[in-house]
Each structure stands twice: as C-alpha cells, then as structure tokens.
C-alpha cells in the first residue's frame, strides 16, 4: 500500500502524482447481499448465484454503486490531509463502471489529484479514483471525486 500524508498547505505538491495502490478488498456475496438490502436493488445478477451462473457474467457481480461506495475507504487509505478541521465529500463529476466485479474477487484503488482550487475556508480537490479488480484487464470503476478540505 502506498499512502501519502500531506499538510493542507502542501496539497498542491501532489497534483498530477499517482498515489497507490491500496490494499486489496474482498467482495463477497454477504457484502453484496447487504448492499442489496440497504438499497433495495435485488436484481438477480447481484443476489441469485444460481441464476447468475447461467447469466452473462457467469456469476453474481457487485453493484456498480457498491463499488463506488468504497471510495471513502480507498481514498483514506491513499491520502491523509493534515491541518484541516474537516473534510467533506462535495460530489462527483464523472463516474463510469467499465467492467464488472465478480463476487469472490478483490478490488483496490489508485488515485491522482487532478485539480486544486481555493474555496471559502479551505481548498477543493478533484481526484480521479480508479478501482481495479484482481485478475481484471479493465478498471471496474473510474470516478472523479470532489472533496472540500476546511482549515
């Protein structure tokens, strides 16, 4: 794992520098079923292993939004910003799910800070988070995360 720790005043030094990867995170059926329960998304490709085995992916797959929901833990594993009173997820600019995450595989993330601007009381960053799966050839999620760091 490659984590960066930087003070808010020095965050600009990381613009354009890839950070990572994180540790691997297992994606098991229990977690996928739990996400389905929380969101109400019980589509068979996620929750019915027997039917999904005969489907287009050959097994159940994690929800794209479940993969995206790992953004906070992956981001925290990659970057610690010191000298802030709080940090908030401000939003997302773009999100894509180029490949599925078969249940039983693991994912990890890398991140690149692509933009940093001043906002009242702090700084706003835009970071590209790329999530890959073990054994995959394409990313499973690419998202632009917008974070605000307040002094």
Backbone as a chain_set.jsonl record, in Angstrom:
{"seq": "XXXXXXXXXXXXXXXXXXXXXXXXXXXXXXXXXXXXXXXXXXXXXXXXXXXXXXXXXXXXXXXXXXXXXXXXXXXXXXXXXXXXXXXXXXXXXXXXXXXXXXXXXXXXXXXXXXXXXXXXXXXXXXXXXXXXXXXXXXXXXXXXXXXXXXX", "coords": {"N": [[0.858, -1.179, 0.0], [0.484, 2.247, -0.732], [0.502, 5.062, 0.877], [-0.064, 8.55, 1.134], [0.792, 11.276, 3.173], [0.032, 14.546, 3.837], [0.291, 18.02, 4.535], [-2.35, 20.402, 4.493], [-1.552, 22.875, 3.403], [0.424, 22.065, 1.691], [-0.734, 20.478, -0.182], [-1.009, 20.976, -2.898], [1.371, 20.119, -4.005], [0.979, 17.494, -4.685], [-0.553, 17.374, -6.974], [-1.23, 15.769, -9.981], [0.315, 13.567, -9.383], [0.368, 10.113, -9.219], [-1.137, 8.075, -6.693], [-0.89, 5.257, -4.7], [-1.074, 1.674, -5.087], [-4.015, 0.825, -3.033], [-4.625, -1.496, -0.316], [-5.875, -4.81, -1.08], [-9.377, -5.392, -1.31], [-11.77, -7.646, -0.395], [-14.624, -8.824, -2.155], [-17.397, -10.15, -1.231], [-20.258, -12.437, -1.3], [-21.989, -12.061, 0.875], [-21.557, -9.365, 1.57], [-22.416, -8.101, -0.794], [-25.099, -8.902, -0.832], [-25.927, -7.584, 1.508], [-25.612, -4.914, 0.704], [-27.554, -4.884, -1.277], [-29.825, -5.211, 0.319], [-29.807, -2.81, 1.779], [-30.117, -0.879, -0.244], [-32.253, -1.746, -1.723], [-31.927, -2.864, -4.186], [-32.245, -5.678, -5.611], [-31.61, -7.084, -7.911], [-31.218, -9.987, -9.897], [-28.664, -10.506, -10.998], [-26.974, -9.716, -9.056], [-27.757, -10.977, -6.664], [-28.631, -13.649, -6.892], [-27.034, -16.422, -7.001], [-27.296, -18.943, -8.389], [-28.922, -18.442, -10.688], [-27.42, -16.352, -11.771], [-25.088, -17.67, -12.451], [-25.711, -18.797, -14.862], [-25.996, -16.592, -16.367], [-24.94, -13.551, -18.132], [-22.463, -12.886, -16.968], [-21.447, -15.067, -15.678], [-21.399, -15.433, -12.969], [-22.541, -14.053, -9.827], [-22.39, -10.484, -9.565], [-20.879, -7.583, -8.104], [-22.745, -4.671, -7.225], [-22.499, -1.723, -9.201], [-22.727, 0.712, -7.841], [-22.133, -0.156, -5.298], [-19.417, -0.734, -5.513], [-18.554, 1.882, -6.054], [-19.231, 2.983, -3.596], [-17.124, 2.312, -2.006], [-15.315, 4.301, -2.261], [-14.728, 6.266, -0.157], [-13.253, 4.716, 1.836], [-11.15, 3.73, 0.285], [-9.979, 6.123, -0.584], [-9.153, 7.216, 1.891], [-7.258, 5.354, 2.613], [-5.345, 6.001, 0.805], [-4.69, 8.764, 0.984], [-3.912, 11.099, 3.445], [-4.802, 14.113, 4.779], [-3.446, 16.609, 6.591], [-3.892, 19.258, 9.042], [-6.468, 20.196, 8.773], [-9.806, 21.151, 9.66], [-12.037, 19.78, 9.014], [-13.084, 17.462, 6.483], [-15.055, 17.124, 3.592], [-17.116, 15.127, 1.475], [-17.84, 16.477, -1.497], [-18.98, 15.936, -3.9], [-19.403, 14.342, -7.129], [-17.886, 14.334, -10.311], [-17.701, 12.753, -12.643], [-18.588, 9.379, -13.307], [-17.875, 6.057, -14.068], [-18.416, 2.618, -14.926], [-16.547, 0.496, -16.184], [-16.099, -2.296, -16.249], [-17.316, -5.429, -14.9], [-17.51, -6.539, -11.41], [-16.893, -9.561, -10.379], [-18.411, -11.487, -7.832], [-16.502, -12.623, -5.124], [-14.039, -11.867, -5.961], [-11.354, -9.479, -5.54], [-10.861, -5.978, -4.939], [-8.974, -2.951, -5.562], [-7.654, 0.375, -5.159], [-6.374, 3.265, -6.93], [-5.258, 6.661, -7.016], [-5.306, 9.955, -8.398], [-4.623, 13.256, -7.835], [-6.136, 15.782, -9.542], [-6.898, 18.42, -9.741], [-6.882, 21.486, -7.933], [-8.429, 23.927, -6.086], [-9.065, 27.109, -4.544], [-11.495, 27.613, -2.026], [-14.02, 29.217, -0.058], [-12.745, 29.278, 3.114], [-11.06, 27.101, 2.769], [-9.759, 24.446, 0.705], [-10.631, 22.962, -2.44], [-10.574, 19.813, -3.894], [-10.19, 17.869, -6.861], [-10.143, 14.585, -7.623], [-9.062, 11.765, -9.443], [-10.245, 8.636, -9.073], [-9.384, 5.341, -9.524], [-10.57, 2.127, -9.714], [-9.606, -1.192, -9.615], [-9.937, -4.712, -10.368], [-8.777, -7.766, -8.987], [-7.084, -9.727, -11.236], [-8.383, -8.638, -13.383], [-8.65, -6.888, -16.572], [-9.517, -4.421, -17.262], [-10.449, -1.27, -15.737], [-12.78, -1.318, -12.975], [-14.227, 0.686, -11.922], [-14.203, 4.129, -12.463], [-13.875, 7.257, -11.198], [-14.445, 10.727, -10.692], [-13.732, 12.366, -7.877], [-14.91, 14.889, -5.773], [-13.69, 16.819, -3.254], [-13.856, 18.727, -0.298], [-11.683, 20.498, 1.742], [-11.427, 21.91, 4.848], [-10.0, 24.564, 6.722]], "CA": [[0.0, 0.0, 0.0], [1.238, 3.485, -0.827], [-0.311, 6.17, 1.383], [0.59, 9.842, 1.242], [0.33, 12.181, 4.209], [0.472, 15.878, 3.452], [-0.413, 19.129, 5.175], [-3.222, 21.103, 3.547], [-0.792, 23.92, 2.709], [1.32, 21.437, 0.715], [-1.51, 19.548, -1.007], [-0.762, 21.267, -4.317], [2.548, 19.371, -4.465], [0.568, 16.167, -5.15], [-1.324, 17.441, -8.221], [-0.643, 15.021, -11.085], [1.113, 12.438, -8.901], [-0.432, 8.936, -8.85], [-0.983, 7.579, -5.333], [-1.457, 3.924, -4.53], [-2.453, 1.252, -4.83], [-4.459, 0.449, -1.701], [-4.698, -2.936, -0.059], [-6.994, -5.472, -1.747], [-10.615, -5.508, -0.533], [-12.584, -8.754, -0.89], [-16.031, -8.553, -2.461], [-18.066, -11.438, -1.059], [-21.713, -12.436, -1.52], [-22.642, -11.495, 2.059], [-21.496, -7.906, 1.451], [-23.272, -7.711, -1.921], [-26.484, -9.056, -0.358], [-26.173, -6.497, 2.453], [-25.804, -3.693, -0.077], [-28.872, -5.027, -1.91], [-30.839, -4.959, 1.353], [-29.808, -1.384, 2.125], [-30.548, -0.048, -1.375], [-33.444, -2.283, -2.373], [-31.569, -3.342, -5.524], [-32.073, -7.128, -5.513], [-31.546, -7.678, -9.239], [-30.652, -11.333, -9.828], [-27.232, -10.555, -11.337], [-26.243, -9.436, -7.824], [-28.189, -11.705, -5.461], [-29.059, -15.029, -7.143], [-25.872, -17.104, -7.573], [-27.649, -19.998, -9.346], [-29.347, -17.827, -11.948], [-26.31, -15.558, -12.301], [-24.107, -18.593, -13.047], [-26.143, -19.021, -16.244], [-26.16, -15.278, -16.984], [-23.876, -13.02, -18.986], [-21.194, -12.704, -16.281], [-21.008, -16.352, -15.166], [-21.509, -15.44, -11.504], [-23.077, -12.776, -9.352], [-21.445, -9.365, -9.62], [-21.162, -6.49, -7.179], [-23.393, -3.486, -7.778], [-21.577, -0.628, -9.5], [-22.781, 1.698, -6.763], [-21.414, -0.721, -4.154], [-18.008, -0.471, -5.792], [-18.36, 3.318, -5.849], [-19.347, 3.31, -2.168], [-15.825, 2.082, -1.38], [-14.459, 5.474, -2.494], [-14.157, 6.861, 1.062], [-12.217, 3.889, 2.464], [-9.989, 3.697, -0.606], [-9.355, 7.455, -0.526], [-8.476, 7.37, 3.179], [-6.054, 4.518, 2.583], [-4.382, 6.598, -0.117], [-4.289, 10.144, 1.263], [-4.272, 11.752, 4.691], [-4.51, 15.54, 4.721], [-3.346, 17.18, 7.928], [-4.111, 20.698, 9.113], [-7.84, 20.514, 8.39], [-10.797, 20.976, 10.726], [-12.905, 18.726, 8.496], [-13.114, 17.231, 5.037], [-16.379, 16.633, 3.199], [-17.337, 14.715, 0.09], [-18.652, 17.527, -2.092], [-19.725, 15.383, -5.027], [-18.726, 13.585, -8.173], [-18.032, 14.916, -11.64], [-17.93, 11.676, -13.606], [-18.467, 8.02, -12.789], [-18.074, 5.012, -15.066], [-18.172, 1.249, -14.484], [-16.161, -0.152, -17.433], [-16.081, -3.758, -16.185], [-17.991, -5.936, -13.696], [-16.747, -7.103, -10.296], [-17.476, -10.834, -9.966], [-18.359, -11.775, -6.404], [-15.404, -13.526, -4.827], [-12.771, -11.246, -6.337], [-10.941, -8.37, -4.685], [-10.622, -4.719, -5.642], [-8.098, -1.978, -4.93], [-7.746, 1.662, -5.836], [-5.307, 4.25, -7.072], [-5.865, 7.984, -7.122], [-4.471, 11.064, -8.832], [-5.193, 14.589, -7.622], [-6.044, 16.425, -10.854], [-7.204, 19.852, -9.683], [-6.997, 22.037, -6.592], [-8.859, 25.326, -6.134], [-9.436, 27.701, -3.263], [-12.891, 27.892, -1.721], [-14.09, 29.927, 1.213], [-12.386, 28.49, 4.283], [-10.192, 25.95, 2.52], [-9.431, 24.04, -0.658], [-11.433, 21.913, -3.071], [-9.782, 18.979, -4.786], [-10.805, 16.902, -7.763], [-9.234, 13.444, -7.733], [-9.549, 10.627, -10.221], [-10.087, 7.347, -8.401], [-9.527, 4.192, -10.417], [-10.685, 0.877, -8.973], [-9.364, -2.36, -10.449], [-10.175, -5.98, -9.679], [-7.723, -8.758, -9.113], [-7.244, -10.557, -12.43], [-9.087, -7.922, -14.446], [-7.842, -6.165, -17.549], [-10.068, -3.068, -17.358], [-10.925, -0.767, -14.445], [-14.177, -1.629, -12.667], [-14.848, 1.971, -11.611], [-13.382, 5.329, -12.576], [-14.73, 8.341, -10.706], [-13.837, 11.985, -10.261], [-14.235, 12.709, -6.554], [-14.724, 16.28, -5.381], [-13.567, 16.877, -1.802], [-13.517, 20.037, 0.28], [-10.889, 20.47, 2.976], [-11.582, 23.178, 5.547], [-8.97, 24.88, 7.729]], "C": [[0.896, 1.233, 0.0], [0.348, 4.64, -0.38], [0.546, 7.425, 1.462], [-0.039, 10.603, 2.407], [0.903, 13.535, 3.877], [-0.331, 16.904, 4.239], [-1.218, 19.861, 4.1], [-2.462, 22.158, 2.744], [0.129, 23.366, 1.635], [0.598, 20.489, -0.24], [-1.243, 19.746, -2.491], [0.431, 20.485, -4.865], [2.181, 17.99, -5.005], [-0.214, 16.188, -6.464], [-0.549, 16.717, -9.331], [0.169, 13.802, -10.681], [0.209, 11.258, -8.55], [-0.105, 8.471, -7.429], [-1.61, 6.192, -5.284], [-0.558, 2.859, -5.092], [-2.731, 1.003, -3.342], [-4.226, -1.042, -1.496], [-5.862, -3.502, -0.887], [-8.174, -5.565, -0.781], [-11.478, -6.6, -1.166], [-14.032, -8.319, -1.096], [-16.769, -9.885, -2.378], [-19.587, -11.294, -1.169], [-22.463, -11.826, -0.335], [-22.668, -9.965, 1.974], [-22.417, -7.408, 0.338], [-24.743, -7.821, -1.519], [-26.857, -7.956, 0.631], [-26.4, -5.179, 1.745], [-27.169, -3.723, -0.76], [-29.978, -4.733, -0.9], [-30.943, -3.472, 1.685], [-30.405, -0.538, 1.005], [-31.839, -0.515, -2.028], [-33.185, -2.8, -3.778], [-31.229, -4.828, -5.434], [-32.058, -7.802, -6.883], [-30.744, -8.988, -9.179], [-29.17, -11.401, -10.17], [-26.358, -10.287, -10.11], [-26.53, -10.454, -6.72], [-28.592, -13.167, -5.668], [-27.923, -15.808, -7.805], [-26.211, -18.183, -8.599], [-28.037, -19.417, -10.702], [-28.192, -17.061, -12.59], [-25.239, -16.445, -12.937], [-24.436, -18.88, -14.502], [-26.266, -17.714, -17.027], [-24.918, -14.801, -17.714], [-22.506, -12.901, -18.314], [-20.657, -13.997, -15.67], [-21.035, -16.488, -13.652], [-22.236, -14.16, -11.102], [-21.966, -11.737, -9.418], [-21.862, -8.324, -8.585], [-21.878, -5.368, -7.927], [-22.311, -2.442, -8.108], [-21.55, 0.391, -8.376], [-22.145, 1.172, -5.48], [-19.919, -0.468, -4.328], [-17.692, 1.005, -5.561], [-18.402, 3.684, -4.369], [-18.062, 3.02, -1.4], [-14.892, 3.276, -1.52], [-13.923, 6.086, -1.203], [-13.041, 6.017, 1.681], [-10.97, 3.811, 1.588], [-9.243, 5.028, -0.553], [-8.572, 7.648, 0.761], [-7.232, 6.5, 3.259], [-4.953, 5.167, 1.744], [-3.838, 7.939, 0.344], [-4.82, 10.606, 2.612], [-3.858, 13.208, 4.574], [-4.563, 16.082, 6.145], [-3.607, 18.678, 7.872], [-5.498, 21.115, 8.663], [-8.754, 20.333, 9.605], [-11.802, 19.907, 10.332], [-12.723, 18.623, 6.988], [-14.491, 16.683, 4.716], [-16.347, 16.186, 1.739], [-18.301, 15.722, -0.51], [-19.455, 17.023, -3.282], [-18.839, 14.61, -5.97], [-18.912, 14.32, -9.489], [-18.387, 13.863, -12.673], [-17.78, 10.354, -12.892], [-18.736, 7.055, -13.939], [-17.744, 3.664, -14.432], [-17.803, 0.418, -15.712], [-16.195, -1.676, -17.422], [-16.764, -4.21, -14.898], [-16.998, -6.413, -12.634], [-17.407, -8.424, -9.904], [-17.346, -11.024, -8.456], [-17.283, -12.832, -6.18], [-14.055, -13.0, -5.274], [-12.476, -10.108, -5.359], [-10.682, -7.144, -5.551], [-9.627, -3.873, -4.845], [-8.137, -0.702, -5.753], [-6.428, 2.397, -5.928], [-5.975, 5.592, -7.301], [-4.825, 8.987, -7.61], [-5.236, 12.347, -8.583], [-5.018, 15.364, -8.918], [-6.279, 17.932, -10.813], [-7.347, 20.273, -8.23], [-7.342, 23.506, -6.718], [-9.199, 25.817, -4.737], [-10.941, 27.892, -3.199], [-12.904, 28.599, -0.369], [-13.779, 28.981, 2.374], [-11.477, 27.313, 4.025], [-9.892, 25.723, 1.058], [-10.382, 22.961, -1.133], [-10.535, 21.137, -4.017], [-10.697, 18.164, -5.689], [-9.762, 15.807, -7.96], [-9.872, 12.376, -8.59], [-9.208, 9.351, -9.471], [-10.335, 6.25, -9.421], [-9.517, 2.936, -9.558], [-10.498, -0.264, -9.963], [-9.694, -3.607, -9.653], [-9.025, -6.916, -9.95], [-8.022, -9.643, -10.321], [-7.95, -9.871, -13.572], [-8.14, -7.207, -15.387], [-8.306, -4.721, -17.726], [-10.441, -2.593, -15.963], [-12.388, -1.164, -14.238], [-14.945, -0.364, -12.281], [-13.802, 3.06, -11.79], [-14.291, 6.487, -12.207], [-13.893, 9.558, -10.374], [-14.505, 12.399, -8.958], [-13.929, 14.173, -6.263], [-14.774, 16.341, -3.858], [-13.235, 18.299, -1.381], [-12.832, 19.831, 1.61], [-10.973, 21.854, 3.608], [-10.522, 23.339, 6.614], [-9.593, 24.944, 9.102]], "O": [[1.939, 1.254, 0.654], [-0.464, 5.141, -1.158], [1.726, 7.369, 1.81], [-1.254, 10.573, 2.597], [2.107, 13.674, 3.661], [-1.495, 16.675, 4.568], [-0.809, 19.925, 2.941], [-2.698, 22.319, 1.547], [0.572, 24.108, 0.759], [1.237, 19.781, -1.018], [-1.252, 18.782, -3.258], [0.493, 20.216, -6.064], [2.981, 17.373, -5.708], [-0.51, 15.128, -7.015], [0.619, 17.009, -9.585], [0.663, 13.076, -11.543], [-0.639, 11.385, -7.668], [1.055, 8.474, -7.016], [-2.722, 5.983, -5.768], [0.569, 3.117, -5.514], [-1.82, 0.974, -2.515], [-3.709, -1.743, -2.366], [-6.728, -2.752, -1.337], [-7.992, -5.789, 0.416], [-11.869, -6.494, -2.328], [-14.585, -7.548, -0.311], [-16.77, -10.66, -3.335], [-20.128, -10.189, -1.135], [-23.47, -11.144, -0.528], [-23.688, -9.344, 2.273], [-23.117, -6.41, 0.508], [-25.541, -6.937, -1.831], [-27.979, -7.449, 0.599], [-27.277, -4.407, 2.131], [-27.861, -2.707, -0.815], [-30.963, -4.075, -1.234], [-32.042, -2.943, 1.852], [-31.126, 0.421, 1.277], [-32.454, 0.224, -2.797], [-34.128, -3.139, -4.493], [-30.076, -5.197, -5.211], [-32.451, -8.962, -7.006], [-29.724, -9.074, -8.495], [-28.476, -12.286, -9.67], [-25.164, -10.586, -10.111], [-25.644, -10.764, -5.923], [-28.87, -13.859, -4.689], [-27.845, -15.858, -9.033], [-25.49, -18.332, -9.585], [-27.536, -19.853, -11.738], [-28.007, -17.112, -13.806], [-24.555, -16.014, -13.865], [-23.54, -19.174, -15.293], [-26.601, -17.727, -18.211], [-23.961, -15.554, -17.893], [-21.49, -12.823, -19.004], [-19.523, -14.023, -15.191], [-20.725, -17.552, -13.118], [-22.507, -13.297, -11.937], [-20.779, -12.054, -9.338], [-23.037, -8.203, -8.238], [-21.641, -5.148, -9.115], [-21.331, -2.303, -7.376], [-20.486, 0.879, -7.996], [-21.669, 1.957, -4.659], [-19.242, -0.039, -3.394], [-16.68, 1.339, -4.944], [-17.692, 4.59, -3.933], [-17.927, 3.443, -0.252], [-13.795, 3.273, -0.961], [-12.735, 6.407, -1.153], [-11.984, 6.552, 2.016], [-9.851, 3.826, 2.102], [-8.015, 5.051, -0.486], [-7.46, 8.176, 0.742], [-6.254, 6.874, 3.906], [-3.769, 4.905, 1.955], [-2.663, 8.236, 0.13], [-6.016, 10.518, 2.889], [-2.695, 13.506, 4.3], [-5.596, 16.018, 6.811], [-3.552, 19.293, 6.807], [-5.697, 22.247, 8.221], [-8.513, 19.481, 10.461], [-12.354, 19.213, 11.186], [-12.276, 19.556, 6.322], [-15.037, 15.875, 5.469], [-15.663, 16.768, 0.897], [-19.452, 15.814, -0.083], [-20.483, 17.601, -3.636], [-17.697, 14.271, -5.661], [-19.982, 14.868, -9.75], [-19.284, 14.069, -13.49], [-16.957, 10.211, -11.988], [-19.7, 7.215, -14.687], [-16.912, 3.571, -13.529], [-18.654, -0.297, -16.24], [-16.308, -2.293, -18.482], [-16.793, -3.469, -13.915], [-15.824, -6.654, -12.913], [-18.391, -8.413, -9.165], [-16.295, -10.752, -7.876], [-17.166, -13.797, -6.935], [-13.028, -13.619, -4.998], [-13.27, -9.824, -4.463], [-10.335, -7.251, -6.727], [-9.458, -4.046, -3.638], [-8.594, -0.697, -6.896], [-5.508, 2.191, -5.137], [-7.127, 5.653, -7.73], [-3.64, 8.892, -7.289], [-6.359, 12.514, -9.058], [-3.89, 15.589, -9.357], [-5.902, 18.644, -11.744], [-7.864, 19.525, -7.4], [-6.629, 24.256, -7.384], [-9.573, 25.036, -3.861], [-11.578, 28.278, -4.178], [-11.916, 28.579, 0.366], [-14.484, 27.993, 2.58], [-11.143, 26.582, 4.958], [-9.784, 26.663, 0.271], [-10.876, 22.152, -0.347], [-9.824, 21.719, -4.836], [-11.821, 17.822, -5.323], [-8.645, 16.069, -8.407], [-11.068, 12.108, -8.483], [-8.039, 9.028, -9.262], [-11.364, 6.232, -10.097], [-8.592, 2.703, -8.78], [-11.141, -0.305, -11.011], [-9.73, -3.579, -8.423], [-8.387, -6.866, -11.001], [-9.096, -10.238, -10.409], [-8.105, -10.465, -14.639], [-6.982, -6.952, -15.055], [-7.577, -3.893, -18.274], [-10.723, -3.413, -15.089], [-13.139, -1.325, -15.2], [-16.175, -0.35, -12.312], [-12.666, 2.933, -11.332], [-15.343, 6.683, -12.816], [-12.785, 9.449, -9.849], [-15.688, 12.74, -8.932], [-12.81, 14.635, -6.486], [-15.772, 15.963, -3.245], [-12.438, 18.985, -2.023], [-13.311, 19.106, 2.482], [-10.63, 22.853, 2.976], [-10.181, 22.392, 7.322], [-8.895, 25.197, 10.085]]}, "num_chains": 1, "name": "protein.A"}
